[in-house]
Amino acid sequence: QVHLVESGGGLVQPGGSLRLSCVASGSIFSIAAMGWYRQTPGKPRELVASLISGGSTNYADSVKGRFTISRGNSANTVYLQMNTLKPEDTALYYCNAHTATAKIGVYDYWGQGTQVTVSS
């Protein structure tokens, strides 16, 4: 199992910045990729940014150039640096760990979510 804990959400004004953190614990050896998703009421959860074990990153078009996903070296931590925030970035942000093992196959773990609200 993998346990994910997000932090860093909050209220920020348009144009501001936030950094989200996700700390993974448990069977971290099985993690093949990690990412950040977000969800708003009435809309499906969407991928914001992902980081694959080889170092490749992927971003939603709406956040390219503003958001950066990275992995910390001192801990099993993934960050999402969010700059130039816009009101449309308001959502509940979830950390995701995509795992792959020979026994279980593939499985996705999710954090509890952290709320990001961009408003004046």
N, C-alpha and C positions, 0 to 999 in steps of 0.2 A: 504494500500500500504506500501511497504518497499522500502526505498532508501538506496543503498549501495554505499559507496565511498572507493575505494582502494587507497593505497599509499605505497611507499617504494621500488618500482621497480627502476631499474637503470642498469648501467654497472658495472660488477664485474669480476675480473680475476678468472680463474679456481682455485678451492680450497678455494675461499673466501666465505663470508656469506652475506646474506641479510635477513631482516625481513619485510615481507609484513603486512600491517594493513588493516582491513576492518571495517568501522564504519557503523552501521545500525541505521536507524531512521525510524519513522513512526509507523506502526502497529507491533512493535517488539514482542508483546505478541503472535502473530501467528506463529512465527518462531519455527519450529520443529527441524531443523538441519541447519548447515551452513558448507560450504566447499570451497575449492579452486580448480579451474579447470585451465587448460592451453591449449592453442591452437597454433599450428604452421601452416603456409600456406600449404594447400593440405592435412591436416590431421584433423580428427574430434576432437572436444573438448574432453579432457579426464580428469577424476577425478584425482586429486593429493592427496588431503586429505579431510576428512570430520569429523565433530564433531556433534554427536547427542545429543539431550537435556539431556539424561541420563548420558552423559559423555563419551560414547564410541567413539573411534576414528578408522579411517580406512585410510590406505595409499596405494598408488600405489606401486607395487613391486620395481619400479625403484627409489623410493625416501625413502624407508624404511631405518631407521637408520640415515638418513641425515636431513629429514624435520620433523618439529613438529608443529602441529596445537594446538592452545590453545585459551581460551577465557579470555578477560580482565575482572576484577571485577569492576573497576571504571567507565566503560562505556560499551555501547553495541558494543563491539569491539572483533574481532577475528583476531588472528595473525597467520602468517605462518613463522616460523623460518626456514631458509634454510641455511644449512651448507654444506661444502665440495661440493660446486657447480661445476657442470660439463658443458661443452659446450652444451651437449644435453638437459640441463635444459632450454636453451634459448627458450622463448615462451612469448606469451601474457597471463598473469595470470588474471583470473576472480574470483571475490568473488561471492558466491552463497548463497542465503537464500531460504530454502525450507519451505514453509508455508502450514499450514493445518487449515482450518476453516470449521465449520459446514455449512456455507452458500455458500461459494465459492468452497470448496473442496481443492485440492492441487494446488499449484502454485509456480513456481520458479522465483525469482527475481535475477537480475544480475547487477553487477557493470559495470563500463565503461572499466575496464581492466587496468592493469599496466604492462609495458614491462620490462621483465627481460632478459638481455643479458649477457651471460657468455663468455668472450673472452679475450685473451691476448692483 
